[in-house]
Amino acid sequence: MKQVIEAVYSPCHGEVEEVYVKLGAHVYEWETLFAIKTVEQIEEVSIGVSGKILKLTIQKGDIVKPDMILAELEDDFVISGSD
């Protein structure tokens, strides 16, 4: 099977408030991966893909901007979402 790497992007400007995942961890579709504190609120970051975290490019306290890559994960092609 072909390996597919998916990037997780920041949706906003802000400071990384929390990193909920570790390198090598398995994550599920729509699981909260990061929390980013903006001027108005805390923005939770998730992705509609499950798989293994291959790379973390940020840590708690880092300043991020829109479309900045926060992490990369290897898609496991398991559909685990529900209605």
Secondary structure, 3 states (H helix, E strand, C coil): CCCCEEEEECCCCEEEEEECCCCCCEECCCCCCEEEECCCCEEEECCCCCEEEEEECCCCCCEECCCCEEEEEEECCCCCCCC
